[in-house]
Amino acid sequence: MDTNAYAHVLDSALAENTRIAYQRGWQCFADFCAAKNYTPFPTTPQTMVEFLITQAIEPVSASGKPLAMGTVVLYCNAINHKHTDAGLVSPARDPQVVNVLRGLRRLKGTAPRQVKALRENHIQSMLRVCGKTRLGMRNAAIIAIGFAAALRRSEICNLKVEDVEIIDAADGSRAARMFIHIRKSKTDQQSKGQKIAVPEGARIKPIQRVRDWLKASGTSSGYLFQTMRRGGVLMGKKLHDTDVPRIVKHYAALIGLDAREIAGHSLRAGFVTSAAAHNARLDKIMEVTRHRNPATVLKYIRDADVFSNHAGERFL
């Protein structure tokens, strides 16, 4: 069997973002072992325990803080994946490692970081400060479509011009409509494809934002949102996943929000929260977000509705 082909098939079993995260986690572990003069592969449970405790307790990141518990677990999974892919018994299954992870969870807690949801009024304000430069028009389209279609940041980066279908009403009696075709996503790892309906609306106007960007960029094929050089010159390369949160944070800060509370997910979370606040039906919200589990969406709805008819509002 061709070993390169075999490795390619194994890589394809993981989502792109997961594969990148595992590579980062494994590199961190390999660097740790190099500094300690340990053998990283195959490793021992004792080495893995020392690594996990170091990452979780000592200030190892650029911020001077220990890694979040979710990142520690991800790095543990990366080491596990490296060994199991090679047909080896993973040290992550050793009772020492399992017990250390359990202890770290109890010490650090496992509550995920919850980012601020950008509501429709935030989005409108952000769009107003984007400006009319080519860069500003690109970023306005990213913000508008990311919010209106409740897209994940990887989905925004992977969108191609061919994935955007704008339908004009023939008789002019109704507004234009848009379909966003998602080739592959977190909930569609088999690449069956998903389609999201996006209306024009009267405030965010995602269709007009996309049209303005296509006209300004002259892009007719390839990646919808591309990297740019100074002067607005398109590079022909898709955005990196980290570009989306950087863009969103930048414009959120310009309108007075705390950028530390904002992430790329703030667009997607904001759509759900805004839809819930405007009494949209759960099934209609899930058509856009493509969530499989209603409980995930209901969490956003509870957050949006927590002060409505509050139990104590008449006596507090």
Secondary structure, 3 states (H helix, E strand, C coil): CCHHHHHHHHHHCCCHHHHHHHHHHHHHHHHHHHHHCCCCCCCCHHHHHHHHHHHHHCCCCCCCCCCCHHHHHHHHHHHHHHHHHCCCCCHHHCHHHHHHHHHHHHHHCCCCCCCCCCCHHHHHHHHHCCCCCHHHHHHHHHHHHHHHCCCCHHHHHHCEHHHEEEECCCCCCCCCEEEEEECCECCECCCCCEEEEEECCCCCCHHHHHHHHHHHHCCCCCECCEEEECCCEEEEEECCCCHHHHHHHHHHHHCCCCHHHCCCHHHHHHHHHHHHHCCCCHHHHHHHHCCCCHHHHHHHHHHHHCCCCCCCCCCC
